[in-house]
């Protein structure tokens, strides 16, 4: 709990992305005297050039939590302080715990009221006399960081294949923070971003609606990071989009790793107005899932993997006629074997052989820059293998465009 971040100079890339995206509660990176030990800079460093070291306790400070006084060590985060006095945090939404999945301040799932202001507990430092409330009022307005609105000519996993082409087909935005730690993350400056201004669902929906008009499209997509982390925020965002876009052509599309996408969450998203969804299935074996996602806790990895597959089955069984459903499968021979790809295809075909399957070529990115990008021939072999197990619609992403369907 008592720790500080130290930069390892000979591993540092020198690009200073940590300074651009990390929400450092001290306001100054790598200062042992000021560091609150949140670890966000370590998570965000592409060169793995940050180490968290133990810090000797100096003194305690007094805070109030839900109107009760406590003494906690100085220079720790609110999350660490709450853990110190007995509060439980979790990486999967659970009753009687605070869901804290991203640890960089992007998703605001772990938000508490700090002197009356909503703040992420994972990257907010303790101060003497601080008043914290973990009990948020019923009418509180959720926030999270969402950025990078753009027109998209290809779309995502949940975009119908026949729309993909050489023109804009949807407007997309990206929700910051993620519960996974994929070493080859292709969107890591969003995944680990905690520095942008947090938006309410209504602010974000207004921007998306405006950008829909700018790009003259009907589809509005949200991806990440991981879009589903802050459940209250996402449900209100989808509801706001539906209210602002009441025409019959409007489509609301969510791409997700599906690792916390429980059945009741799916029902709530459909009721809110979601029309298209693209869950990822990052493996069939838990060992593969752990290798791809960087999740080291096997029990948590099993739960995430089981939830994503259950989400896919539930979507097909209950919403195939109401939603467009596409699924994503990763491929890179270093991360997953062709044999497992075929087994995934067989399982998918048992559930629904007509579902759109998008195979994503996992490229050298972030901390996994030494893996080779799959060649066009490799991706063609994947396409042939999945078609060979009976899947009717398979699209493979390659360096030379898409193969399929």
N, C-alpha and C positions, 0 to 999 in steps of 0.2 A: 504493500500500500504506500509506504513512504519511499518515493523514488524520484529520480530526475533524469532528463534526457541528455545524452552526450553524443555529439557528432563525431564520427570516425573520419577524419579528413581524407585519408587515402582511399576511402570507398565512395566519397562524395562525388557526384557527377558534375556539380557546379552549376546546374541549371536553375537552382533556387526555387523549384516548384513548391517546396515545403512552405516558403514564405508567401507564395501566391495563393495557396489553397487551404492551408492549415489554420484552424481557429485556435491559436495559442492563447490560453487564458492568462498567461503572464504578459502577453504583448511583446515578448522578446524571446525568440527561440534560443535554446541551448545555453541558458543562463542558470547555473546550478542554484544560485541564490534566489532566483525568482520562480523557477519551474514548479508547477503544480503536479507534475507527474501523470498527466492525462494519457500520454502515449500516442496522441493523434499524429505527431510528427513521425514517429516510428512506423506507424501503419502506412503513412502516405509517402514514405521515401522509396523511390524506385530503385535506388542503389543499395538498399538495405544498410544504409550508413549511419543509422541511429541505434544506440543501445540505451536501455533503461537500467540505471544503476541504483542500488540502495542508497537511501539518504538517512543520515542520523537524525532522529527526532530532536527538535529544538524546544518548542514550547506549544502549549495548547491555546486555542482561542474559544471564546464563548459564542454560540449561535442558538437560535431558536428554530425548532422543527415542530410544526403544527402546534405552536404556542408553548412548547415544552423546552426548557433550557438544557443544553448539552455542552460539554467541553470536548473538543476534537483537536487533533494535531493541525497545526497551521500548514499552509502550502500543500493542500490536497484539494481534489475536486469535490463538488457537492455529492456526486455519486459515491466517491470513496468515503466521505464523511457519513453519508447515510448507511453505507455498509458497515462502517465502524460502530455505529450505534444500533445495528441489528436489522436494518431494512434489507429485503431480499431483491436482487435483480436477476433477470433471466434473459437468455438469448432466444427464447421462444415464448410467445405470449402465454402467460399463465395467471391464474387467479392468485391474488395475494402477493404479487411480485411486480416490480417495475420493469417493463420491457425496455431493454437497452441494447439494441442490436448493432449499431454502427460505430459507436465510440469515437466519432469525430465531430459530432454536433450537426450533422447534415439532416437527419430525419426527424429530430425533435420528439421521438417516441418516449424518451426518458425525461421529458420536460417537467419542470416543477415551477411553482411561483416563487420568485426571489424578490423580496420586498415589493410584491405585487405585480412583478413582470415575469412573463413566461420565458424561461431560459432552459437550455439543454443541460441536464445535470452532469453529463459526461465530460464537458469541456468548460465548465464554469467553476472558477476557483472560490474557495471558502474565504470569507472576510470576517473580521471581528464584528459582532453585533448583527450579522446577517439573519434575516427572518425568512424561513423557507416553509412552504406549504406543499406537501405531496398530494393533498386532497384538492383536486381541481374542481371548480364549480361546474354545475351541469351546463351552464350556458357559455363556458369558455370557448374562445375561438382558437382552434389548433393552428399551428404553423409548421412549415418545413421549408428547406431551401430547395428551390426549383429554378433551373436556369437553361440557357442555350436553346431558346425557341428557334426552330428552323423549318423551312420547307424540305420535304424529303421525297426523292423520286423512286425509292425502293421500298421504304417502310420497314417493318420489323417482322418478327415471327408470326404475329397475328394479322398480317396484311395479306389479303387474298392474292394469289400468285398472278392472276390475270390482270391485275392493276399495275404491276411492276413494269416500269418502262423508262422512257427518257424525258418524262415531264414530272412536275410535282404532283404527288398523289395524296399527301397528307402533311399536316403540320405536327411536329413532334416537340416535346419538351422533356427534360431529364431531371428526375428527382435525386437529390444528393443523399449519400449514405447508403451502405449496403451491409447485410448481415454475413455475406460471404467474404472470403479473403483470397480470391483467385489470383495466383501469382502471375498469370498471363492476362489479367484484366485489360480489356481493350478500351475501357472508359474510366480509367482510374482517377483522372482529374475531376470527375463527377463523384465517383464512389467515395473519395476521401476529402471532398470539399466541405468545409464548414464555415467558410469565410464570407460567403455571399449573404445578402439580406434574406431573412426568412419571410415567406409570404403566407398569407391566409389562403384557404382554398378559393375564396371568392376573388381575391386579387389575381391568382394564377389563372382561374377560369376566364376572367375578363381579358387577360393577355392572350390566352389561347384562342379565344373567340375572335379577337382583333386580328391575330395572325392568320386565322382561317380565311378571313376576308382578304387579307393582303395577298395570300398565295392562291386564292380562289379554289379551295379544295373543300371536300365534305368530311374528310377524315381528320380526327384529332387524337393524337397518340401521346401516351406518357410511358417513359421507360426509365432507365436509371444507369448507375446505382441500382437500387431496388425500389420500385414504385409502391409496393404494398406495405412497407414497414409501418407507417403511421396510419393506422386503419381509419381513425376518425377523420383525419385530414383527407384521405383519398375518397372516402364515401361522400364527404361534403363537396369535394372538387368535382366528382362525377355528377352529383346532383346539380351543382351550379352550372356545369356545362350543358346539361340537359335543359335547364331552365332558360339559358341564354341562347340555345340553338334548338328551337322547337320545330324546325322544318323536318320533313320526313327523310331528307337526304343525309342528315347529320349522323355521323358514326363516331362512337367513343371507344377507343382502342387502348387496351392495357397490355403491355409486355412485362413479364414477371419471371423470376426464377422459381416461383410457386412453392417455395420452401415453408412459408407460413400461411399458405392459401387454403385455409380450412373450409369445410363445406358450408358452414354458416357465413363465412366471409364471402364466398362465391355468391350465395343467395342474396346477401346484402348488396353486393356490387351490381348484380342483375337488377334488383329492385331500384337501385339508384339511377340506372340508365346505361350501364355498360352494354355495348353491342358486339365487341370483338375482343378476343383475348389470345395471347400467345405465351403459354407456359413452357419453360425449359425443362428438359429431363436430362440432367447432367450425369448420366451413367445408370447402370443397372446394379452393379456391385458397389457396396459401400466404400471399398478401397479405391475404386475409380473416382467416386464422388469426392472423397477426401483429397485425392491427388489433384483433381481439377479445381476444387473450391478452396483449398487451403485450410479447411476446417480440421483441426487436430483432435478434437474431442469426438471419439467414435460414437458415443451414445447420441450426441447432438446431431452428428452427420447422418446417422440412421434415421433419426426423427425427421430431419429436413428432407431426406431422399424419399422416405415413405410418404410424407405429406405431399410432395410434388407429384408422385405417381397417383396417389389417391385423388388429388385435385383433377388430374387429367381424366381419370375414370368417371368421376362425378360429373364433370362438365359434359362429357359425351352422353352419359346415361340420362341426364336431366335437362340439358340445354342445347343439344345438337340442333334442334329446329329453331331456336331463338337467337343463338349466337354464331358468329363465325369463329371457329376454333382452329388455330394452327399450333403446332408444337415445334420446339427447337431441340436439336441434338448436336452436341459438340463433336468435332473430329480433329484430332492430331495424333499421329501414331505414337508419339511419346507419352500421351496422356491416356489414350483409350485404344484398345485393340480392335481390329476389324471383326474379330469373333464377337466381341461384346456389342459392337454396332449392329451386327446381324441379329443378335439376341434381343436387343432393344427393338429392332424393327419387327421381329416376330411378336413380341409382347404388344407393341402398338397395334399391329394388324389384328390381333385377337380382340382388342378393345374396339377399334374402328379402322378398317383398312382404307377408308376413303378420306380420313383426316389429312390435312395438309402438313407435311413434314419438311421442315427447313433444317438442313445440315449446315452448321456454321464452321468454317475453317478457322480453327484457333491458331492465331499468329503469334510470333514473338513480340511480346509487349511487357511493359511494366518491369517485373522482376524476373520474368522468364524469357529473356531475350535470346537465349541460346537455342531454343527449340526451332526447328525448321518450319517454315510455312508449308502446309500441304500443297503439293503440286496439282496442276489441273488433272493429270492422269490419276492421281490418288483419289481426288474428289469424284472423278468419273467412275472409278471402281466402287466407291461408296454408294453412288447413285444406282449403279447396276445391282449391287448387293441388296439394297433396300427395295428396289423394284422387284427383285427376284423372290422376296419373301411375301409378295402380294400387296404391297402398298401402292396405291393408285396415283397419289400425288406427292412426288418427292422433288424438292428443289435443293440444289447444293451450291453454296456460296464458294466462288473461286476467285483467284487473282485476275481472271479474264472474264468476269461476269458470272451469271448464273447458269447452271445446268438444270434442265427440267422444264416442266414437270414430267 
